Amino acid sequence: MANTLVQDLIEAGIHFGQRSSGWNPKMGPYIYGKRNGIHIIDIKETIKGLLLAKKFIAKTVSEGKDVCFVGTKRQAKSVLETRVADVKMHWVTERWLGGTLTNFRTIRSRLKRLVELEAIEANDNFASYSKKMESQLRRETKKIKRNLDGIRNMEKLPGVLVVVDVRVEVTALQEARKLGIPTICLIDTDGDPEAADIAIPGNDDSMRSIDVVIRELCLACAEGRQMRQGSDQGGSTGGSSGDSGGLGGPGGDAGRQRRSRRPSQYSASSTGNEAGGGGGDSRPAPSPAGA
């Protein structure tokens, strides 16, 4: 299985980085070499980060939390909408609205408005409204659905944020860091690995490489969901009085996530040895923006 994964990653071109003239020096530990002016990413580091991310996602989902995938660049949109929907997780592919996490209550109110508009359309197809009002309501429905359709079932803050290209999703990463939400990022040689808690070095401009990485992370989500269902069944037979304290509503979950994160919390040593040692993943996280 490991050999198949390595072969898929290489065939997808995940080891091709950016031009050496535009690299980020912080990505030095993840670069194998340079060829024809293009940096080559060390595939061992990619595998190490991917396995560590899969283990962390499976553990997080098994604890009752969800994963939100963010990729608004053109190469990632179709991949996220197809892969993530299959495992019933959440995604943002159109545009990251400022405050999606930090102002989550307002986002939920807009999603409730979407439900109201869809109910009106289903009942009489806006026949009881004037043509001008019908046009406004249809335009409002289309706008909300375009921006928030992927997170319409996200009732609480996610336990993990998966990001494709840290240079594009700066706002999402800043909000996650402010709330203490762990981040897993696919980072090219021109990105900053310190922006992520778990970095997966790889080509973030290739649709095929993005597809392979998201496929593996979605498999981890499915594994975690199975573990969650198994624990729920075991808890129901032995008494489920202790399960309700860990999930709670959006407010309680957000309160726990606001605690500052320790970078060593996401190192390979704390999640097992399946990532092949993972000694390089215990780098200190950067200070919050503006600090």
Kinemage of the C-alpha trace (Angstrom):
@kinemage 1
@onewidth
@group {chain A} dominant
@subgroup {mainchain}
@vectorlist {calphas} color= white
{ca met a 1} P 0.000 0.000 0.000
{ca ala a 2} L 2.842 2.384 0.857
{ca asn a 3} L 4.554 1.646 -2.454
{ca thr a 4} L 1.306 2.321 -4.297
{ca leu a 5} L 0.924 5.667 -2.536
{ca val a 6} L 4.483 6.692 -3.388
{ca gln a 7} L 3.941 5.692 -7.009
{ca asp a 8} L 0.689 7.681 -7.190
{ca leu a 9} L 2.377 10.753 -5.729
{ca ile a 10} L 5.305 10.584 -8.138
{ca glu a 11} L 3.056 10.024 -11.150
{ca ala a 12} L 0.981 13.022 -10.062
{ca gly a 13} L 4.127 15.180 -10.053
{ca ile a 14} L 3.882 16.156 -6.420
{ca his a 15} L 7.685 16.427 -6.193
{ca phe a 16} L 7.892 19.333 -8.652
{ca gly a 17} L 8.252 22.640 -6.832
{ca gln a 18} L 8.397 26.231 -8.011
{ca arg a 19} L 11.256 27.960 -9.800
{ca ser a 20} L 14.314 28.251 -7.617
{ca ser a 21} L 14.285 32.039 -7.998
{ca gly a 22} L 10.955 32.308 -6.142
{ca trp a 23} L 11.465 29.835 -3.325
{ca asn a 24} L 10.952 30.382 0.384
{ca pro a 25} L 14.174 29.625 2.325
{ca lys a 26} L 12.085 28.130 5.149
{ca met a 27} L 11.234 25.263 2.783
{ca gly a 28} L 14.910 24.266 2.642
{ca pro a 29} L 14.537 21.115 4.819
{ca tyr a 30} L 11.883 19.788 2.428
{ca ile a 31} L 13.840 20.306 -0.826
{ca tyr a 32} L 15.817 17.433 -2.299
{ca gly a 33} L 17.612 19.342 -5.015
{ca lys a 34} L 17.310 21.530 -8.084
{ca arg a 35} L 16.970 20.625 -11.737
{ca asn a 36} L 16.662 22.990 -14.702
{ca gly a 37} L 15.935 25.862 -12.360
{ca ile a 38} L 13.078 23.977 -10.643
{ca his a 39} L 13.242 22.815 -7.046
{ca ile a 40} L 12.547 19.118 -6.442
{ca ile a 41} L 10.677 18.313 -3.228
{ca asp a 42} L 11.902 15.422 -1.084
{ca ile a 43} L 9.214 12.756 -1.497
{ca lys a 44} L 10.171 11.273 1.895
{ca glu a 45} L 9.144 14.503 3.606
{ca thr a 46} L 5.873 14.482 1.657
{ca ile a 47} L 5.066 10.939 2.783
{ca lys a 48} L 6.030 11.772 6.359
{ca gly a 49} L 3.733 14.802 6.486
{ca leu a 50} L 0.879 12.980 4.745
{ca leu a 51} L 0.945 9.990 7.100
{ca leu a 52} L 1.120 12.265 10.126
{ca ala a 53} L -1.822 14.289 8.813
{ca lys a 54} L -3.888 11.150 8.148
{ca lys a 55} L -3.308 9.834 11.657
{ca phe a 56} L -4.204 13.172 13.220
{ca ile a 57} L -7.377 13.537 11.116
{ca ala a 58} L -8.549 10.010 11.922
{ca lys a 59} L -8.032 10.660 15.641
{ca thr a 60} L -9.815 14.020 15.504
{ca val a 61} L -12.836 12.701 13.572
{ca ser a 62} L -13.114 9.701 15.892
{ca glu a 63} L -13.473 12.159 18.794
{ca gly a 64} L -16.613 13.632 17.230
{ca lys a 65} L -15.116 16.643 15.454
{ca asp a 66} L -15.333 17.495 11.765
{ca val a 67} L -12.818 18.586 9.130
{ca cys a 68} L -13.147 21.632 6.885
{ca phe a 69} L -11.241 21.611 3.571
{ca val a 70} L -10.310 24.977 2.051
{ca gly a 71} L -9.111 25.383 -1.532
{ca thr a 72} L -10.349 28.348 -3.531
{ca lys a 73} L -7.803 28.084 -6.339
{ca arg a 74} L -9.068 26.744 -9.636
{ca gln a 75} L -7.110 23.473 -9.487
{ca ala a 76} L -8.603 22.480 -6.132
{ca lys a 77} L -12.298 23.317 -6.582
{ca ser a 78} L -13.551 20.242 -8.418
{ca val a 79} L -11.348 17.912 -6.361
{ca leu a 80} L -12.710 19.140 -3.033
{ca glu a 81} L -16.342 19.220 -4.133
{ca thr a 82} L -16.223 15.587 -5.271
{ca arg a 83} L -13.895 13.983 -2.720
{ca val a 84} L -15.020 15.775 0.441
{ca ala a 85} L -18.728 15.413 -0.269
{ca asp a 86} L -18.319 11.624 -0.346
{ca val a 87} L -17.085 11.524 3.267
{ca lys a 88} L -19.697 14.068 4.462
{ca met a 89} L -17.223 16.709 5.571
{ca his a 90} L -17.203 20.436 4.841
{ca trp a 91} L -15.458 22.486 2.181
{ca val a 92} L -14.936 26.036 0.926
{ca thr a 93} L -14.037 26.352 -2.754
{ca glu a 94} L -15.558 29.599 -3.992
{ca arg a 95} L -14.377 32.309 -1.612
{ca trp a 96} L -13.351 32.451 2.019
{ca leu a 97} L -15.605 35.024 3.636
{ca gly a 98} L -13.853 36.982 6.368
{ca gly a 99} L -15.213 35.825 9.711
{ca thr a 100} L -16.266 32.365 8.553
{ca leu a 101} L -14.755 30.971 11.761
{ca thr a 102} L -14.334 33.986 14.038
{ca asn a 103} L -17.872 35.232 13.314
{ca phe a 104} L -19.458 31.810 12.973
{ca arg a 105} L -22.799 32.874 14.468
{ca thr a 106} L -23.404 35.316 11.605
{ca ile a 107} L -22.465 32.660 9.050
{ca arg a 108} L -25.017 30.312 10.587
{ca ser a 109} L -27.679 33.017 10.373
{ca arg a 110} L -27.013 33.376 6.645
{ca leu a 111} L -27.366 29.622 6.217
{ca lys a 112} L -30.714 29.753 8.024
{ca arg a 113} L -31.744 32.438 5.544
{ca leu a 114} L -30.765 30.072 2.721
{ca val a 115} L -33.048 27.404 4.176
{ca glu a 116} L -35.910 29.932 4.299
{ca leu a 117} L -35.391 30.964 0.688
{ca glu a 118} L -35.232 27.357 -0.496
{ca ala a 119} L -38.471 26.629 1.394
{ca ile a 120} L -40.200 29.557 -0.334
{ca glu a 121} L -38.993 28.350 -3.714
{ca ala a 122} L -40.151 24.802 -3.006
{ca asn a 123} L -43.621 25.879 -1.849
{ca asp a 124} L -44.767 28.254 -4.603
{ca asn a 125} L -41.633 29.000 -6.662
{ca phe a 126} L -41.864 32.696 -5.659
{ca ala a 127} L -45.282 32.961 -7.348
{ca ser a 128} L -46.662 35.112 -4.501
{ca tyr a 129} L -43.962 37.765 -5.003
{ca ser a 130} L -43.593 40.466 -7.599
{ca lys a 131} L -41.121 39.896 -10.409
{ca lys a 132} L -38.707 42.421 -8.953
{ca met a 133} L -38.778 40.782 -5.517
{ca glu a 134} L -38.501 37.345 -7.104
{ca ser a 135} L -35.372 38.440 -8.941
{ca gln a 136} L -33.835 39.802 -5.734
{ca leu a 137} L -34.625 36.640 -3.768
{ca arg a 138} L -33.248 34.367 -6.470
{ca arg a 139} L -30.075 36.436 -6.654
{ca glu a 140} L -29.708 36.276 -2.858
{ca thr a 141} L -30.216 32.516 -2.890
{ca lys a 142} L -27.620 32.041 -5.599
{ca lys a 143} L -25.064 34.182 -3.780
{ca ile a 144} L -25.431 32.440 -0.421
{ca lys a 145} L -25.363 28.999 -2.010
{ca arg a 146} L -22.265 29.833 -4.052
{ca asn a 147} L -20.262 30.967 -1.027
{ca leu a 148} L -21.600 28.791 1.805
{ca asp a 149} L -23.099 25.656 0.289
{ca gly a 150} L -20.080 23.555 1.288
{ca ile a 151} L -20.420 24.407 5.004
{ca arg a 152} L -24.203 24.444 5.287
{ca asn a 153} L -24.117 21.328 7.497
{ca met a 154} L -21.284 22.576 9.718
{ca glu a 155} L -23.124 23.084 13.001
{ca lys a 156} L -20.000 23.830 15.040
{ca leu a 157} L -16.426 24.931 14.534
{ca pro a 158} L -14.274 22.273 12.830
{ca gly a 159} L -11.637 20.298 14.670
{ca val a 160} L -9.132 20.559 11.802
{ca leu a 161} L -8.678 22.913 8.852
{ca val a 162} L -7.111 21.417 5.704
{ca val a 163} L -5.737 24.091 3.374
{ca val a 164} L -4.421 23.920 -0.184
{ca asp a 165} L -1.800 26.638 -0.799
{ca val a 166} L -0.999 28.750 2.265
{ca arg a 167} L -0.230 31.796 0.102
{ca val a 168} L -3.824 31.963 -1.144
{ca glu a 169} L -5.714 31.082 2.062
{ca val a 170} L -4.013 33.552 4.405
{ca thr a 171} L -7.268 34.766 6.003
{ca ala a 172} L -8.474 31.245 6.747
{ca leu a 173} L -5.169 30.360 8.406
{ca gln a 174} L -5.210 33.515 10.515
{ca glu a 175} L -8.735 32.785 11.763
{ca ala a 176} L -7.837 29.176 12.570
{ca arg a 177} L -4.758 30.266 14.501
{ca lys a 178} L -6.775 32.834 16.437
{ca leu a 179} L -9.286 30.175 17.519
{ca gly a 180} L -6.680 27.492 18.166
{ca ile a 181} L -7.872 25.215 15.347
{ca pro a 182} L -5.102 22.903 14.051
{ca thr a 183} L -4.192 23.342 10.381
{ca ile a 184} L -2.917 20.848 7.809
{ca cys a 185} L -1.534 22.463 4.658
{ca leu a 186} L -0.269 21.350 1.269
{ca ile a 187} L 2.697 23.687 0.796
{ca asp a 188} L 4.796 24.316 -2.316
{ca thr a 189} L 8.401 25.538 -2.256
{ca asp a 190} L 7.246 29.171 -2.329
{ca gly a 191} L 5.087 28.815 0.813
{ca asp a 192} L 5.795 29.258 4.510
{ca pro a 193} L 5.767 25.921 6.386
{ca glu a 194} L 5.481 27.738 9.712
{ca ala a 195} L 1.946 28.784 8.761
{ca ala a 196} L 0.788 25.174 9.253
{ca asp a 197} L 0.735 22.888 12.272
{ca ile a 198} L 1.255 19.874 9.987
{ca ala a 199} L 2.955 20.646 6.670
{ca ile a 200} L 2.632 18.389 3.620
{ca pro a 201} L 5.310 19.615 1.185
{ca gly a 202} L 4.191 19.107 -2.382
{ca asn a 203} L 3.074 20.612 -5.652
{ca asp a 204} L -0.058 22.664 -4.943
{ca asp a 205} L -0.556 23.776 -8.562
{ca ser a 206} L -1.230 20.357 -10.073
{ca met a 207} L -4.782 19.035 -10.009
{ca arg a 208} L -3.516 15.447 -9.953
{ca ser a 209} L -1.231 15.979 -6.960
{ca ile a 210} L -3.985 17.802 -5.063
{ca asp a 211} L -6.355 14.947 -5.881
{ca val a 212} L -4.007 12.302 -4.458
{ca val a 213} L -3.431 14.225 -1.210
{ca ile a 214} L -7.122 15.029 -0.691
{ca arg a 215} L -8.031 11.422 -1.504
{ca glu a 216} L -5.758 10.132 1.249
{ca leu a 217} L -7.008 12.691 3.773
{ca cys a 218} L -10.616 11.806 2.936
{ca leu a 219} L -9.816 8.142 3.538
{ca ala a 220} L -8.586 9.174 6.984
{ca cys a 221} L -11.888 11.013 7.546
{ca ala a 222} L -13.827 7.877 6.622
{ca glu a 223} L -11.667 5.802 8.976
{ca gly a 224} L -12.237 8.251 11.811
{ca arg a 225} L -15.987 8.239 11.188
{ca gln a 226} L -16.041 4.449 11.438
{ca met a 227} L -14.119 4.631 14.706
{ca arg a 228} L -16.604 7.235 15.955
{ca gln a 229} L -19.582 5.037 15.085
{ca gly a 230} L -17.965 2.065 16.789
{ca ser a 231} L -17.335 4.051 19.964
{ca asp a 232} L -20.893 5.425 19.890
{ca gln a 233} L -22.305 1.915 19.667
{ca gly a 234} L -20.078 0.770 22.510
{ca gly a 235} L -21.067 3.760 24.607
{ca ser a 236} L -24.781 3.194 24.020
{ca thr a 237} L -24.556 -0.361 25.328
{ca gly a 238} L -22.570 0.635 28.390
{ca gly a 239} L -24.363 3.889 29.091
{ca ser a 240} L -24.011 7.100 27.068
{ca ser a 241} L -24.055 9.576 29.945
{ca gly a 242} L -20.417 10.567 29.412
{ca asp a 243} L -20.590 11.239 25.649
{ca ser a 244} L -22.542 14.457 25.760
{ca gly a 245} L -19.860 16.488 27.524
{ca gly a 246} L -17.276 16.264 24.728
{ca leu a 247} L -19.301 17.617 21.833
{ca gly a 248} L -21.614 20.310 23.113
{ca gly a 249} L -22.761 23.272 21.043
{ca pro a 250} L -20.747 25.714 18.987
{ca gly a 251} L -20.051 27.931 21.997
{ca gly a 252} L -18.534 25.225 24.173
{ca asp a 253} L -16.474 23.792 21.320
{ca ala a 254} L -15.145 27.209 20.416
{ca gly a 255} L -14.240 27.852 24.046
{ca arg a 256} L -12.025 24.790 24.171
{ca gln a 257} L -10.424 25.594 20.811
{ca arg a 258} L -9.445 29.096 21.883
{ca arg a 259} L -6.707 27.673 24.074
{ca ser a 260} L -3.240 28.232 22.681
{ca arg a 261} L -1.742 25.259 20.859
{ca arg a 262} L 1.573 23.639 21.651
{ca pro a 263} L 3.516 22.885 18.450
{ca ser a 264} L 4.814 19.633 19.952
{ca gln a 265} L 1.200 18.487 20.173
{ca tyr a 266} L 1.271 17.706 16.454
{ca ser a 267} L 4.732 16.131 16.252
{ca ala a 268} L 5.153 12.587 15.070
{ca ser a 269} L 6.256 11.445 18.519
{ca ser a 270} L 2.893 12.397 20.003
{ca thr a 271} L 0.812 10.675 17.345
{ca gly a 272} L 2.795 7.500 16.879
{ca asn a 273} L 5.628 6.325 14.666
{ca glu a 274} L 3.628 5.661 11.525
{ca ala a 275} L 4.862 8.865 9.932
{ca gly a 276} L 8.366 7.509 9.794
{ca gly a 277} L 9.839 9.376 12.754
{ca gly a 278} L 8.473 12.837 12.031
{ca gly a 279} L 11.256 14.596 13.852
{ca gly a 280} L 11.096 17.542 11.469
{ca asp a 281} L 7.449 18.315 12.186
{ca ser a 282} L 7.979 19.699 15.692
{ca arg a 283} L 8.956 23.166 14.511
{ca pro a 284} L 7.554 26.013 16.623
{ca ala a 285} L 4.399 27.609 15.289
{ca pro a 286} L 4.599 31.289 14.283
{ca ser a 287} L 3.150 33.982 16.473
{ca pro a 288} L -0.333 35.256 15.551
{ca ala a 289} L -0.620 37.826 12.822
{ca gly a 290} L 0.292 41.295 13.973
{ca ala a 291} L 2.106 40.077 17.091
